[in-house]
Amino acid sequence: MVDAPELTSITRNRTVRPLVAAWAFVIVMLVVGFTWLSLSGDVAPVDNNSDQASPAAHDADIAISSNTPSHDEPLAPAEPEEIEDIPHKGISLAKAPIDGLFLAGANGLLPVLGPDSMVAWKEYARPAKDLDDRPKVAIIVTGIGLNSKTTELAIKHLPGQIDLGFSPYGRRLQHWMNIARKHGHEGFLMIPTEPLNYPENDPGPHTLMTGTSPRDNLKKLDWLLSQVTGYVGVINEMGSRFTASEEDVMPILDDLNARGLMLLDSKSTRFSTAAKLARRIAMPRAFNNLYIDNIVSTAEISKNLTALENTARTYGTAVGVARAFPLSIQEIKKWAQELDQRGIQLVPITAIANRQPIR
């Protein structure tokens, strides 16, 4: 190969007068400074909690649902029809935090056991005074706080019996929690946990990891629990690897139970040990029976809601998990309006704590 010629325009020696060089340097510095100042006003600081963040997808090995989406299935749904604004009606829950149920920590307020046997999962719960003998369905919509528009849709347009899962990476979480409680919604905090295909599928910087020391995972948990107050418990986000490891799960459950919180096992894998271990330590618990919107379409969501009803008729109770997509919110809202006619009672998740058969 022929050698490349020297770049004489760059390397050629030239004699430059000192005064000319000095003035040239001053002019260049002025231009650079002016350009930097003009651009800096338009550049917003990076915010990892931006409203534009989208909820992380569920694990690839969701075995409890028969309609796991393929990699080609788009997560973003088509925009639904306009949903009429509905004024708040019904039960309003007390504004959080409740005195005696929190303690200031390094990262914010942490839930703790209160005086006179007060526990967060009961004190922050939506009252369920009208329970009857009908089969009961509970639903949680996750990803609250990641997007302001869908968060507001979920809070204001879903029945108060629907629980909401708050992402620790969301913005203005306490603001949304307070509004949600005003509209009668219980809140769960989403806890990111390691999936099988990590780091390709990454739940975020504070993910609880297998093989990490309990001390390090509990330090992450401390940060997560401090992002908002007023939740009744936690739900794991992803976690097909983490929740299958009893050694890694147990220290987390011990800490959560000692704080008076409830566990909702999202069952991202059929090998999850979380609900079983919670029962072992007498921790209030429930588990997900079905992901409602793995495939985001009207037909699939409707089919899964019907399947959830059938599970409730068989076992007495059923829990479903959906995400804060506009179409999911719209379809759950329509479904809930006709639920009484089909002999099913919609309840908050705390109302069916410890009532699901765990195999």
Buried (B, 14 or more C-beta within 10 A) or exposed (E): EEEEEEEEEEEEEEEEEEEEEEEEEEEEEEEEEEEEEEEEEEEEEEEEBEBEBBBBBBBBBBBBBEBBBEEEBEBEBEEBEEBEEEEEEEBEBEEBBBEEBBEEBEEBBBBBBBEEEBBBBBBBBBEBEEEEEBBBBBBBBBBBBBBBEBBBBBBBBBBBBBBBBBBBBBBBBBEBBBBBBBBBBBBBBBBBBBBBBBEEBBBBEBBBBBEBEBEEBBBBBBBBBBBBBBBBBBBBBBBBBBBBBEEBBBBBBBBBBEBBBBBBBBBBBEBBBBBBBBBEBEBBBBBBBBBBBBBBBBEBBBBBBEBBBEBBBEBBBBBBBBBBBBBBBBBBBBBBEEBEEEEBBBBBBBBBBEEBEEE
